[in-house]
């Protein structure tokens, strides 16, 4: 019996030691000032970036950073990640700004993701913790553990998934609108019910902006197809809330002229659409520079 207890103790000590080692490695990884750009197929130093785009698949397919870099003569990078929640995009932004606060920040916020990030309401909490645990601050860790203890522990013992060099980058989309038009797939409006008028990501973003008063922030609305677009008062109220801060401006691209072939599907741009959006971004950037002169 005594030997059995000793073996159990040794096993538990080994588990704790391994988990601590993984935890140290995961926290060390996010301090690395590099990421892999899967579009340009190269390792990128965050310290050298002049202009950046953050967001989910909408911005991943929306901004051709190579095109913008060439035309503006600025080191531009699309640091977007498909399927990522807005809260997690802000976590990435927080890390990047701790390394390079001098870049111009473009953060994609659309009608589709302006509500509360899904994992903060209990969905896929364990998977999110596995992936993003080292990015959370103490307050966020306590919040997740307090509200979802079982899912938290399940995710915590899988944080080895968070170790490694991050991968981001622009993705070229091929238009499937012809197929979608011919199919019986129902077009869904972008309109949503927002149960939380003050999502947690909002206060986190505003605090981050206040902590970086010399950084130029732009909130970007990337266009979706007019067939599924509906304007929402809640979205506009959130944007107005953010743009009350002095170093933030809102750039709305919903009304730029686009046709079916400019869309990959009803809510994402194709390669042609990304070229048009990127060109329009450059145009507005140049107009802002002229205005300041």
C-alpha positions in Angstrom: 0.0 0.0 0.0 2.9 2.3 0.9 4.7 1.6 -2.3 1.5 2.3 -4.3 1.1 5.7 -2.5 4.7 6.5 -3.3 4.1 5.7 -7.0 1.0 7.9 -7.1 2.9 10.7 -5.4 5.8 10.4 -7.9 3.3 10.4 -10.8 1.6 13.5 -9.5 4.9 15.3 -9.0 5.9 14.4 -12.6 2.6 15.7 -14.0 3.0 19.0 -12.1 6.6 19.3 -13.2 5.8 18.7 -16.9 2.8 21.1 -16.7 5.0 23.8 -15.2 7.6 23.2 -17.9 4.9 23.5 -20.6 3.6 26.7 -18.9 7.1 28.3 -18.9 7.6 27.4 -22.6 4.2 28.8 -23.6 4.8 32.1 -21.8 8.3 32.2 -23.4 6.8 31.7 -26.9 4.6 34.7 -26.9 7.5 36.9 -26.1 9.2 36.0 -29.3 9.1 39.1 -31.6 8.6 37.0 -34.7 5.8 35.3 -36.5 5.6 33.3 -39.8 3.8 35.0 -42.7 2.1 32.2 -44.6 1.4 34.4 -47.6 4.9 35.8 -48.2 6.3 32.6 -46.8 8.8 34.3 -44.4 9.6 34.9 -40.8 8.6 38.5 -39.9 10.1 40.7 -37.2 7.3 42.6 -35.5 9.7 45.4 -34.6 10.0 46.3 -38.3 6.3 46.7 -39.1 5.0 50.1 -40.1 1.3 49.3 -40.8 -0.7 46.3 -39.6 -4.1 44.7 -40.0 -5.7 42.6 -37.2 -8.9 40.6 -37.4 -10.5 37.4 -38.4 -11.2 35.8 -41.8 -12.9 39.0 -43.0 -9.6 41.0 -42.8 -7.5 37.9 -43.7 -9.2 37.8 -47.1 -9.7 41.6 -47.2 -6.3 43.3 -47.2 -3.5 42.4 -49.6 -0.5 43.6 -47.5 2.0 43.1 -50.3 0.0 45.4 -52.6 -0.2 48.1 -49.8 3.5 47.7 -49.0 4.5 48.3 -52.6 2.2 51.3 -53.2 2.7 53.0 -49.8 6.4 52.1 -49.4 5.7 51.0 -45.9 6.3 47.6 -44.3 2.6 46.4 -44.1 1.5 43.1 -42.6 -1.8 41.3 -42.4 -1.8 39.8 -38.9 -5.3 38.3 -39.2 -6.4 34.8 -38.2 -9.4 33.1 -39.7 -12.0 32.0 -37.1 -10.5 34.1 -34.3 -12.8 36.0 -31.9 -12.5 39.7 -31.5 -11.4 39.3 -27.9 -8.5 37.1 -29.1 -7.6 39.5 -31.8 -7.2 42.1 -29.1 -5.0 39.7 -27.2 -2.7 39.4 -30.3 -2.8 43.2 -30.7 -1.8 43.6 -27.1 1.2 41.4 -27.5 2.3 43.1 -30.8 2.0 46.6 -29.3 4.2 45.5 -26.3 6.9 44.8 -28.9 6.2 47.6 -31.4 3.9 50.5 -30.3 4.9 52.7 -33.2 3.0 50.8 -36.0 -0.3 52.1 -37.4 -3.0 49.6 -36.2 -6.0 48.7 -38.3 -8.5 46.5 -36.4 -11.3 44.9 -38.2 -14.7 45.2 -36.4 -17.8 44.2 -38.3 -21.5 43.6 -37.5 -20.7 39.9 -37.3 -18.3 40.1 -34.4 -19.3 43.2 -32.4 -21.2 41.2 -29.8 -19.7 39.2 -27.0 -17.0 36.7 -28.1 -18.5 33.3 -28.0 -16.1 31.6 -25.6 -16.8 34.2 -22.9 -20.4 32.9 -22.9 -19.3 29.3 -22.3 -18.8 27.9 -25.8 -15.5 26.1 -26.6 -13.9 27.5 -23.5 -11.5 24.6 -23.1 -10.3 24.9 -26.7 -9.7 28.6 -26.4 -7.7 28.2 -23.2 -5.5 25.5 -24.8 -4.7 28.0 -27.6 -4.6 31.3 -25.8 -3.8 30.7 -22.2 -0.4 32.5 -22.1 -2.1 35.6 -23.6 -4.5 36.0 -20.7 -3.8 38.3 -17.8 -4.5 37.3 -14.2 -7.9 38.9 -14.2 -9.0 37.0 -17.3 -7.7 33.7 -15.9 -9.7 34.2 -12.7 -12.8 35.1 -14.7 -12.6 32.0 -16.8 -11.8 29.7 -13.9 -14.6 31.2 -11.8 -17.3 30.9 -14.5 -16.2 27.6 -16.2 -14.0 25.6 -13.8 -14.3 22.2 -15.5 -13.7 23.6 -19.0 -10.9 25.7 -17.6 -9.0 22.7 -16.1 -9.6 20.7 -19.2 -8.1 23.4 -21.4 -5.3 24.2 -18.9 -3.9 20.6 -19.2 -3.8 21.0 -23.0 -1.9 24.3 -23.2 1.0 22.6 -25.0 -1.1 23.6 -28.1 0.0 27.2 -27.4 3.7 26.5 -27.9 5.1 27.5 -31.2 5.7 30.4 -33.6 2.4 32.1 -34.6 1.3 32.0 -38.2 -0.8 34.8 -39.8 -1.1 36.3 -43.3 -3.3 37.4 -46.2 -5.3 34.7 -48.0 -6.4 34.9 -51.6 -10.0 34.0 -52.1 -11.5 32.7 -55.3 -15.1 33.9 -56.0 -17.8 31.2 -55.5 -20.7 33.6 -56.0 -21.8 32.0 -59.2 -22.2 28.7 -57.5 -23.9 30.3 -54.5 -26.3 32.1 -56.7 -27.3 28.9 -58.6 -27.6 26.8 -55.4 -30.5 26.7 -53.0 -28.3 28.0 -50.1 -30.3 30.6 -48.2 -28.8 34.1 -47.9 -28.6 35.0 -44.2 -28.7 38.6 -43.0 -25.7 39.8 -41.0 -28.2 41.1 -38.4 -27.8 39.6 -34.9 -29.3 39.8 -31.5 -26.8 41.3 -29.0 -27.7 40.3 -25.5 -24.8 42.1 -23.9 -24.7 45.9 -24.5 -21.2 46.1 -23.0 -19.2 43.2 -24.3 -16.0 42.4 -22.4 -13.8 43.0 -25.4 -14.9 46.7 -25.5 -13.4 47.7 -22.2 -10.2 45.7 -23.0 -9.8 47.4 -26.3 -10.4 50.9 -24.9 -7.9 50.3 -22.1 -5.3 49.1 -24.6 -5.8 52.2 -26.7 -5.5 54.4 -23.6 -2.2 52.7 -22.7 -0.8 53.5 -26.1 -1.7 57.2 -26.6 0.9 57.7 -29.3 -0.3 54.8 -31.5 -2.6 55.6 -34.4 -5.6 53.2 -34.3 -8.1 52.7 -37.1 -11.3 50.7 -36.7 -12.1 49.1 -40.1 -15.5 47.9 -41.4 -14.8 45.5 -44.2 -17.6 45.2 -46.8 -19.9 42.3 -47.0 -22.4 41.7 -49.9 -25.3 44.2 -49.9 -27.7 41.2 -50.2 -26.9 40.2 -46.6 -26.0 43.6 -45.1 -28.2 45.4 -42.6 -27.1 48.5 -40.7 -27.4 48.2 -36.9 -27.7 50.9 -34.3 -25.9 48.7 -31.8 -22.8 48.4 -34.1 -22.7 52.2 -34.6 -23.1 52.9 -30.9 -20.1 50.6 -30.2 -18.0 52.4 -32.9 -19.0 55.8 -31.5 -17.9 54.6 -28.0 -14.5 53.6 -29.3 -13.9 56.7 -31.5 -14.4 59.0 -28.5 -10.8 58.4 -27.8 -8.4 60.9 -29.5 -6.1 58.4 -31.3 -8.9 56.4 -33.0 -10.7 56.9 -36.3 -13.3 54.8 -38.0 -13.0 53.9 -41.7 -16.2 52.4 -43.2 -15.8 50.5 -46.5 -19.2 49.0 -46.7 -20.3 51.3 -49.5 -17.3 50.9 -51.9 -18.4 49.7 -55.4 -18.1 46.0 -55.6 -19.7 43.3 -57.8 -20.4 39.6 -57.3 -16.9 38.5 -58.5 -15.3 40.7 -55.9 -16.7 38.4 -53.2 -15.5 34.9 -52.3 -18.9 34.4 -50.7 -21.6 36.7 -49.3 -19.4 37.8 -46.3 -15.8 37.5 -47.5 -13.9 39.2 -50.3 -12.2 37.4 -53.2 -8.8 38.3 -54.4 -10.3 40.9 -56.8 -12.3 42.4 -54.0 -9.2 42.5 -51.7 -7.3 44.4 -54.4 -10.1 47.0 -54.6 -10.4 47.3 -50.9 -6.6 47.6 -50.5 -6.5 50.2 -53.2 -9.3 52.2 -51.6 -7.5 52.0 -48.2 -4.4 53.5 -49.9 -6.4 56.2 -51.5 -7.9 57.3 -48.2 -4.5 57.1 -46.5 -3.0 59.4 -49.1 -6.0 61.8 -48.7 -5.5 61.9 -45.0 -1.8 62.8 -45.5 -2.7 65.6 -47.9 -5.3 67.0 -45.3 -2.6 67.1 -42.6 -0.2 69.0 -44.8 
